[in-house]
Amino acid sequence: LPAMLLLSGCGWSGPAEFPLNLEGRDPKTVSLAQEEALKEAMTRLFGTPDEPRVPEDSGLDRELVKAAAGPVASDADGAQRGLFRQHCVSCHGMAGDGAGPSASLLNPYPRDFRFGVFKFTSTLPGIKPTRDDLEQTLLRGIPGTSMPSFARLRPEEIAALREYVRYLSIRGETERFLVQLVVDEDEYLPLNMQYVEEEGLRPVVEAWKAPEQDRSLIVTPPPRPVFDTPAE
């Protein structure tokens, strides 16, 4: 419970941070300069959990991302803020890594959004899900898992959570590129941010935009067959 309260923003003693994704690597092999460069670059591109940044031409809706980010609160009009921490962080974690404080109790484990790979999509194999795909998962839940239906939420809240999942996925995929560049390939510091944006961020963004721009990447189910019962 304390961990859940901590991640949800209750009793938080400092600004929330995205944990650095060093999966599969020994943290001892990452120098302080490399770690600081990675954190600085990611903050420059995507901000923090409390103050997210939406990269230019990312295709993300800035206002929806902001509505889902930050601590749980409501504004003067009653609109909810901090929706991701309110509904999702205990399972999916602050960075969407699927390692929230409740994750170890769940079978199967929550999805790790940082890979940008989703199971229930209407798109061709290897193609990112559409916004509607993510909304349908939020509305219906996933039977046989701990993913519930959020159909009781307002449409604008569903849209904000959907957009934040896209944000975390784009962020996570870009971070994986950066870690490989800095840690595995020992790229000279300071980082060339123009190169990072062109070679790391842009391909990820284009992959997420693809099914929204090219409808041929979406599978159209065949029409339901008509069964005529002969008259007796």
TAMOMO-V696077 format. One line per field, one symbol per residue. phi: phi as a letter, one per 30 degrees, with the letter a starting at -180 (. if undefined). psi: psi as a letter, one per 20 degrees, with the letter a starting at -180 (. if undefined). A space follows every 10 residues. Layout:
phi: ???
psi: ???
//
This chain:
phi: .eddddddjd idcaddbddd dceibdeddc dddddddddd dddddbibed bdccedidid dedddddddi ddabcddidd biddddcbdd cdidcidibd dcddccbddd dcdddicbdc bccdeicddd ddeddddddc ibeibcdddc ddddeddddd deddddeddd dddddddddd ddddchddcd ddddddddcc deddddddde ddcbdddcdc dddddcccce dd
psi: ghgghghiip jpirqqqpqp nkpjqohhio rhggghgggg ghhhgibrhh mqqoqqkiiq oghgghhhrr qprqahjjpq rkhghhhhhh girhjkjjlr hihiiqorqq qoiiikpqgn rjrqpiqqqr hhghghghhh aoqjajorpk iiqqhhhghg gghhggghgg gghhhhgggg ggghilppqq qnhggggghg gghgghhhhg hhhniiippo qqqpqpopoq q.
//
